[in-house]
Amino acid sequence: MDVAEAEKQSYYYPNRIGRIILIAMQKEIGREQLDEVLRIGNLEELQKLPPSNLDRKFPFEWVSALQAATETTYGAKAGRSMNYRIGGT
């Protein structure tokens, strides 16, 4: 999903929440593995962190794509466990 497709969606998190999720993922799995998850989730544009503001421009679909890509990369059981740990950070 690219940015143009995401802008058509109707539900968004504030950019700050997206930034927090990506930073937590980077702390949990490392930068190289995060880049791999972003590649698998077709979210390479998130290699540059979103700004730390309250603009609602981080689509719900991106969070779902991040979780799905984590499960694809690490397997269903390990991916779910990792997503749980990332969410608790």
C-alpha positions as CSV (number, residue, x, y, z in Angstrom):
1,M,0.0,0.0,0.0
2,D,1.5,3.3,-1.0
3,V,0.8,6.8,0.5
4,A,-1.8,7.7,-2.2
5,E,-3.9,4.6,-1.4
6,A,-3.6,5.2,2.4
7,E,-4.9,8.7,2.0
8,K,-8.1,7.3,0.7
9,Q,-8.7,5.5,4.0
10,S,-10.9,7.0,6.6
11,Y,-9.4,6.1,9.9
12,Y,-6.0,7.4,11.1
13,Y,-3.8,7.4,14.2
14,P,-1.8,10.5,15.1
15,N,1.6,10.5,13.6
16,R,3.1,10.3,17.1
17,I,1.5,6.9,17.7
18,G,2.9,5.6,14.4
19,R,6.3,6.9,15.4
20,I,6.0,5.2,18.9
21,I,5.1,1.9,17.2
22,L,8.1,2.0,14.8
23,I,10.5,3.0,17.6
24,A,9.2,0.2,19.8
25,M,9.6,-2.3,16.8
26,Q,13.2,-1.1,16.2
27,K,14.1,-1.6,19.9
28,E,12.6,-5.1,19.9
29,I,13.9,-6.4,16.6
30,G,16.7,-4.0,15.5
31,R,17.0,-1.7,12.5
32,E,17.9,-4.3,9.9
33,Q,15.0,-6.5,10.8
34,L,12.6,-3.6,10.9
35,D,13.6,-2.7,7.4
36,E,12.9,-6.3,6.3
37,V,9.5,-6.2,8.0
38,L,8.7,-2.8,6.2
39,R,9.8,-4.3,2.9
40,I,7.6,-7.4,3.3
41,G,4.7,-5.2,4.4
42,N,5.3,-2.9,1.4
43,L,5.8,0.1,3.8
44,E,9.3,1.2,2.8
45,E,8.2,4.8,3.1
46,L,8.1,4.3,6.9
47,Q,11.9,3.8,7.0
48,K,11.8,7.6,7.6
49,L,9.9,8.0,10.9
50,P,6.7,10.1,10.8
51,P,6.9,13.4,12.6
52,S,6.1,13.6,16.3
53,N,2.9,15.5,16.0
54,L,-0.8,14.9,16.4
55,D,-1.8,15.1,12.8
56,R,-4.0,12.2,12.0
57,K,-2.1,10.8,9.0
58,F,-1.0,7.3,10.1
59,P,-3.6,4.9,8.7
60,F,-5.0,2.0,10.7
61,E,-4.1,-0.2,7.7
62,W,-0.4,0.5,8.2
63,V,-0.5,-0.8,11.7
64,S,-2.3,-4.0,10.4
65,A,0.3,-4.3,7.7
66,L,3.1,-4.0,10.2
67,Q,1.6,-6.7,12.4
68,A,1.0,-9.0,9.4
69,A,4.5,-8.5,8.0
70,T,6.0,-9.3,11.5
71,E,4.0,-12.5,11.5
72,T,5.1,-13.3,8.0
73,T,8.7,-12.7,8.8
74,Y,8.9,-14.6,12.1
75,G,6.0,-17.1,11.8
76,A,2.6,-16.8,13.3
77,K,3.3,-17.8,16.8
78,A,6.6,-15.8,17.2
79,G,5.2,-12.9,15.2
80,R,2.1,-12.6,17.5
81,S,4.3,-12.8,20.6
82,M,6.6,-10.1,19.2
83,N,3.7,-7.9,18.3
84,Y,2.4,-8.3,21.8
85,R,5.7,-7.3,23.3
86,I,6.0,-4.3,21.0
87,G,2.5,-3.2,22.0
88,G,3.4,-3.3,25.6
89,T,6.4,-1.1,25.3
